[in-house]
Amino acid sequence: MSGDDRTEQQRERAYALWEQAGRPEGRHDEFWVQAGQEMDGATSPDERVDVAMEDTFPASDPPSHGGITGPDEE
């Protein structure tokens, strides 16, 4: 497959993914990468890397507040 053909197929797949997700604004990179990964055979969720989110803080960061206190705590 030529580079132009691959780019066109990736564009069409990214557009379809974007439409399926409800046409969210500002997430075009995510759908472009997902389409490319699908074309490369990385189709399971465990294999996909959410490139759009890779520069965000890790899920293991502590919460930004002091926590939740219950009725017995002051």
N, C-alpha and C positions, 0 to 999 in steps of 0.2 A: 504494500500500500504506500502510495507516495505521501509525502509530508502534507501536501495540500488536501488530499483525500482524508487523511487522519484528522487534520485540523477541522475540516468540515463535519466529519462524523462526531468529533468531540463537541463541537459547537452545538450540533443538533441534540446530542444527549444531554449536555449541560442545560440547554433550554428546556427540555422535557422535565428534567429533575427540578428546575426552578419553578416550572408551572405546577408540578405535582406538590411542591411545598407551599403553594399559595402565593407565588410571585413575591417573595420577601425582598425588600430593598437592602442593598449593601452586602449581599452574600454571594455575589457572582463568582468570586474566587473559589469559594467552597464547592459550588456546583461544577466549576471547570475542573478542579482537581479530582472530584469524585468521578466525573465522567472519564477522565484520563486513567484513573486507577481501575475503573471497570473495564476499560479497553485493554489494559495491561494484565487483566486477570485477577486483580486484587478486589474480589467482590464481597468477601465476608466482612461484616462489621469489625471484626477483630483485626483484619488486615488493613483497613482504611485508617488513614491518619487525617484527622480534621485539621488541615493546614491552616484554615482560617482561625483556629483557636489555639494554635501551638505557641503563640507568643503571649498568651494570657497567663494569669497566675495559676499555679497548680492547685488541684482540688484539695491538697493537703494543707494549704495555708490556713492558719487559725482565723476564726471569725473576727471581724473588725470591731465588734462590741465586746463588752465584758462578760457576756453570757446571759443565760436566762436564770433567774432566781425563782425558786418556788415559794410557797406560803411560809415554810418553816425557816427560810433563809433571810438574812437581813443585809 
